[in-house]
Amino acid sequence: MAKDVYDVAVLGGGAAGMMAAIQAAQNGASVLVTEGNECLGKKILATGNGKCNLTNENMDSKFYYGANHTFIKRVLDGFSLSQTLAFFRSIGIEPVKEDELYYPRCKQAAVVVAMLEEKLMSLGVTVVLNTRVRGIEKDENGIFHVKTTGDDIVSNSVVLALGGKASAIKGSNGDGYYYGKQLGHEIVPTAPALVQLHTDHRGIKDMAGVRCHSELSLFVDDACVGKETGELQLTDYGISGIVVFQLSRMASVALTSGKHVSMQIDFLPEYDSCELMELLERRFEQLRPQMSVADALWGLLNHKVAIGVLKECGIAPDKGVGECGRDDIYRLCQIMKAFHMVITDTHGFKNAQVTAGGISTDHIDPNTMESKICPGLYIAGEILDVDGICGGYNLQWAWSSGALAGEYAAKEKK
Ligand SMILES: Cc1cc2nc3c(=O)[nH]c(=O)nc-3n(C[C@H](O)[C@H](O)[C@H](O)COP(=O)(O)OP(=O)(O)OC[C@H]3O[C@@H](n4cnc5c(N)ncnc54)[C@H](O)[C@@H]3O)c2cc1C
């Protein structure tokens, strides 16, 4: 019996794949989605701590990394923030803004997935679960043959939306790069991004469990390449928190290329060095001279941080404040403002939220997401050499690139 030939086969049922399938079906195409997991959108469920940070009010290509910024801008303009918000309203999700971050009004990622599924169903899209792609071939008539762990798929066009390598437990393990390469595309080396960072610094490990407001400065080969201020989390392996995530991409790529990476923590960013020096001198004068210097820092720093800072200065935590000279206070002030550590590694792809690098955008048309090497092949989402900072940028990339890929793939219908 002749196989059904779909207009569009969408490979991967994540954010980009679901969006592509909906747009393709809305443009009149017959569409099939194949997904390796037992359900669609598994990664979406984990986004925004289960609340799904859909997108961001400040949408701009400057919040993204990747080799080609003009490409990124064209895609973001091609299916814009306002089109994305209108799309979600059209499927029953009311976006609300918290600061500049957009969430669904119900703050439930599961509802976002459910409403996307509902839309797929209402458009008659065929969804095949528990079925992994095994190979993609294009015949001499331009028809695609996708081998899977289930039935093979035949289609006039393919949307490759298999995701990156981050958080593989949610389904995407880097398979997609292999298929992209097989079809002629170049792969930009990958690295984990939006990820925790490791250090061997004993002082940091001793502060494990503490969360504190800090300013971080990232150094690559001794040049400061980025600064972030916010809540820092100190852990037994190193450092975490949004401040770390925002700097982690640069750290991760630098580590991958064998560069020296270090981080400096300013535990008291609200004071400049002179103000802090005056504050400490005044504080030490007012206190009982026998009081330990560790206790004298109570109310200013978390106790574990205070002990760590004192050890880093070479000052015994039980030294009396009366015995501390100006030199001690100066040293203390210096370390509180610039606690330095070498970054040895990231917490790996397993814990990363996104992948830096991926299929090069050089040979993809940003107006349509079609491959210039393999016509009829459309590529969308995290699989591409594009990654954003925290704050809804990565999902927006999936929505924008997925929508364009789906809309234009539908035009391949015969
Ligand atoms: C914990 C966590 C929190 C995050 N929070 C946010 C957030 O709040 N806001 C934000 O913007 N971004 C967030 N992100 C990033 C965002 O979720 C991703 O960038 C986005 O989901 C990528 O979408 P995608 O469709 O390109 O890839 P994916 O979501 O990875 O989808 C790819 C799909 O393809 C399937 N697949 C892979 N290989 C095969 C195969 N061989 N055969 C068949 N199927 C296959 C996978 O199972 C998967 O379902 C977060 C990520 C994580 C891990």
The ligand as an SDF file (V2000), in Angstrom:
LIG
                    3D

 53 58  0  0  0  0  0  0  0  0999 V2000
   15.3230   23.6880   33.1090 C   0  0  0  0  0  0  0  0  0  0  0  0
   15.1240   24.6190   31.9300 C   0  0  0  0  0  0  0  0  0  0  0  0
   14.4590   25.8200   32.1080 C   0  0  0  0  0  0  0  0  0  0  0  0
   14.3100   26.7020   31.0380 C   0  0  0  0  0  0  0  0  0  0  0  0
   13.6030   27.8650   31.2320 N   0  0  0  0  0  0  0  0  0  0  0  0
   13.3950   28.6910   30.1830 C   0  0  0  0  0  0  0  0  0  0  0  0
   12.5540   29.8430   30.3290 C   0  0  0  0  0  0  0  0  0  0  0  0
   11.9340   30.0680   31.3750 O   0  0  0  0  0  0  0  0  0  0  0  0
   12.4240   30.6630   29.2440 N   0  0  0  0  0  0  0  0  0  0  0  0
   13.0420   30.4170   28.0430 C   0  0  0  0  0  0  0  0  0  0  0  0
   12.9160   31.1990   27.1240 O   0  0  0  0  0  0  0  0  0  0  0  0
   13.7940   29.3020   27.8740 N   0  0  0  0  0  0  0  0  0  0  0  0
   13.9550   28.4350   28.8960 C   0  0  0  0  0  0  0  0  0  0  0  0
   14.6870   27.2830   28.7020 N   0  0  0  0  0  0  0  0  0  0  0  0
   15.2310   27.0040   27.3430 C   0  0  0  0  0  0  0  0  0  0  0  0
   14.1030   26.5250   26.4110 C   0  0  0  0  0  0  0  0  0  0  0  0
   13.2920   25.5910   27.0840 O   0  0  0  0  0  0  0  0  0  0  0  0
   14.6730   25.8820   25.1430 C   0  0  0  0  0  0  0  0  0  0  0  0
   15.6070   26.7370   24.5390 O   0  0  0  0  0  0  0  0  0  0  0  0
   13.5580   25.5680   24.1510 C   0  0  0  0  0  0  0  0  0  0  0  0
   12.5820   24.7360   24.7540 O   0  0  0  0  0  0  0  0  0  0  0  0
   14.1290   24.8860   22.9110 C   0  0  0  0  0  0  0  0  0  0  0  0
   13.0740   24.4600   22.0990 O   0  0  0  0  0  0  0  0  0  0  0  0
   13.3250   23.4750   20.8740 P   0  0  0  0  0  0  0  0  0  0  0  0
   11.9830   23.0970   20.3860 O   0  0  0  0  0  0  0  0  0  0  0  0
   14.2860   24.0680   19.9310 O   0  0  0  0  0  0  0  0  0  0  0  0
   14.0720   22.2260   21.5080 O   0  0  0  0  0  0  0  0  0  0  0  0
   13.5040   21.1350   22.5610 P   0  0  0  0  0  0  0  0  0  0  0  0
   12.5420   21.7510   23.4780 O   0  0  0  0  0  0  0  0  0  0  0  0
   14.6830   20.4580   23.1140 O   0  0  0  0  0  0  0  0  0  0  0  0
   12.6790   20.1470   21.6230 O   0  0  0  0  0  0  0  0  0  0  0  0
   13.2760   19.2070   20.7890 C   0  0  0  0  0  0  0  0  0  0  0  0
   12.4070   17.9840   20.7990 C   0  0  0  0  0  0  0  0  0  0  0  0
   12.9530   17.0290   19.8930 O   0  0  0  0  0  0  0  0  0  0  0  0
   12.8890   15.7500   20.4800 C   0  0  0  0  0  0  0  0  0  0  0  0
   13.9370   14.9260   19.8770 N   0  0  0  0  0  0  0  0  0  0  0  0
   15.2840   15.0540   20.0060 C   0  0  0  0  0  0  0  0  0  0  0  0
   15.9370   14.1330   19.2810 N   0  0  0  0  0  0  0  0  0  0  0  0
   14.9760   13.4020   18.6920 C   0  0  0  0  0  0  0  0  0  0  0  0
   14.9940   12.3110   17.7800 C   0  0  0  0  0  0  0  0  0  0  0  0
   16.1420   11.7780   17.3280 N   0  0  0  0  0  0  0  0  0  0  0  0
   13.8110   11.8310   17.3380 N   0  0  0  0  0  0  0  0  0  0  0  0
   12.6250   12.3590   17.7490 C   0  0  0  0  0  0  0  0  0  0  0  0
   12.5490   13.3810   18.6170 N   0  0  0  0  0  0  0  0  0  0  0  0
   13.7080   13.8960   19.0670 C   0  0  0  0  0  0  0  0  0  0  0  0
   13.0910   15.9750   21.9400 C   0  0  0  0  0  0  0  0  0  0  0  0
   12.5510   14.9310   22.7040 O   0  0  0  0  0  0  0  0  0  0  0  0
   12.3800   17.3020   22.1680 C   0  0  0  0  0  0  0  0  0  0  0  0
   11.0630   17.1600   22.5790 O   0  0  0  0  0  0  0  0  0  0  0  0
   14.8460   26.3840   29.7530 C   0  0  0  0  0  0  0  0  0  0  0  0
   15.4890   25.1590   29.5720 C   0  0  0  0  0  0  0  0  0  0  0  0
   15.6230   24.2660   30.6450 C   0  0  0  0  0  0  0  0  0  0  0  0
   16.3300   22.9510   30.4280 C   0  0  0  0  0  0  0  0  0  0  0  0
  1  2  1  0
  2  3  1  0
  2 52  2  0
  3  4  2  0
  4  5  1  0
  4 50  1  0
  5  6  2  0
  6  7  1  0
  6 13  1  0
  7  8  2  0
  7  9  1  0
  9 10  1  0
 10 11  2  0
 10 12  1  0
 12 13  2  0
 13 14  1  0
 14 15  1  0
 14 50  1  0
 15 16  1  0
 16 17  1  0
 16 18  1  0
 18 19  1  0
 18 20  1  0
 20 21  1  0
 20 22  1  0
 22 23  1  0
 23 24  1  0
 24 25  2  0
 24 26  1  0
 24 27  1  0
 27 28  1  0
 28 29  2  0
 28 30  1  0
 28 31  1  0
 31 32  1  0
 32 33  1  0
 33 34  1  0
 33 48  1  0
 34 35  1  0
 35 36  1  0
 35 46  1  0
 36 37  1  0
 36 45  1  0
 37 38  2  0
 38 39  1  0
 39 40  1  0
 39 45  2  0
 40 41  1  0
 40 42  2  0
 42 43  1  0
 43 44  2  0
 44 45  1  0
 46 47  1  0
 46 48  1  0
 48 49  1  0
 50 51  2  0
 51 52  1  0
 52 53  1  0
M  END
$$$$
